[in-house]
Amino acid sequence: MIGEKGAQYLADALVKNKTLTTLILRANDIGEKGAEYLANALLKNITLTTLDLSGNSIKSEGAQYLANAFANNTVLTTLHLFSNGICDKGAMYIASALNGKTNLTTLNLSNNNIGARGAKDLANALSNNKTITALDLAINWITDTEAQLFSDALCTNSTLTTLDFTSNRIGDNGTQSLANSLTKNTTLVELNLSVNVIGPMGAEHLAKALAINKTLTTLKLFANSVEDIGAQNFAEALINNTTLTTLLLARNRIGDRGAQCFADSLTKNTTLNTLNILGNRITAEGVEYLANALVNNTTLTTLDLSENRIPDLGAQHIANALVNNNTLTTLNLRLNKIRDEGIQHLSNALASNTTPRTLDVCGNGIAKE
């Protein structure tokens, strides 16, 4: 670790350097003082576009120095401050800078103990900011109340394209607020709401928004609890949605009924290319529905069914589909209950149809020779 002294040496070099564009100093224990040295250098440097200070305990004071720097720097576009303990006070300083003129486009504030006060300041800043395109607020303390504020911001913001709320406390009510904003927002293309205690009700709100929204291409809901009813709502939305290309619903308590719903939608949808339903409760029955859909689907390229309850019979259903499907290029079946018989079916299918594919069957019950 270089510590604050090392940061000082680098800062001195940055003042004179005319070529460096990216500086990564993750986990170097530079602290508040080190952040101050670097911030002062940014006021004079004219080439650095990316700065990563993740895991450096710069805290709120360090955030203040950096906020002042990027508010006055005309070159820096990407700032990563993951896990720095900046808390609400630090978020306030950063939000204040975002309210002014800045060239920053990518900001990572994940895992910073940002709560209601800091989230409110950032949401308000987002309403006015015209440069930020990617904002990462994962692993903080954002609840449904703050989600409403971000929803209001999304209704007026015209630049943000990627928003990450992974591992917060948004819940169904907060999800409803964000879903409402998706019916009006025309710029957001990726939304990550993984690990946010979202159930079937929240899924229903998002699904209704997808029926209207024309810009979102990626929706990530890893480790929530949308269950079969939520899967049904998403599947129905996919029938008419023409923009979503990636849907991640891993670990959501989806069973065979949910798989059947997705299978029905895959026979009609022509835009989804990635479906991740890893770690759910899908058996041979659910896989049969999906396999039948794959026979006619011509857009899905990646399907992740790992960590489900798929036996040899399920592998046989998939194998039958692969004989005629020329679109699916990545299939993940790791950590299921597939044994030698199922592997033989898959091998025969791959021999019959030579479309280049990636097949992962690690962690099944395949016998050793």
Beta strands, then each sheet from edge to edge (+ up, - down):
strand 1: 22-24
strand 2: 50-52
strand 3: 78-80
strand 4: 106-108
strand 5: 134-136
strand 6: 162-164
strand 7: 190-192
strand 8: 218-220
strand 9: 246-248
strand 10: 274-276
strand 11: 302-304
strand 12: 330-332
strand 13: 358-360
sheet 1: 1+ 2+ 3+ 4+ 5+ 6+ 7+ 8+ 9+ 10+ 11+ 12+ 13+
end
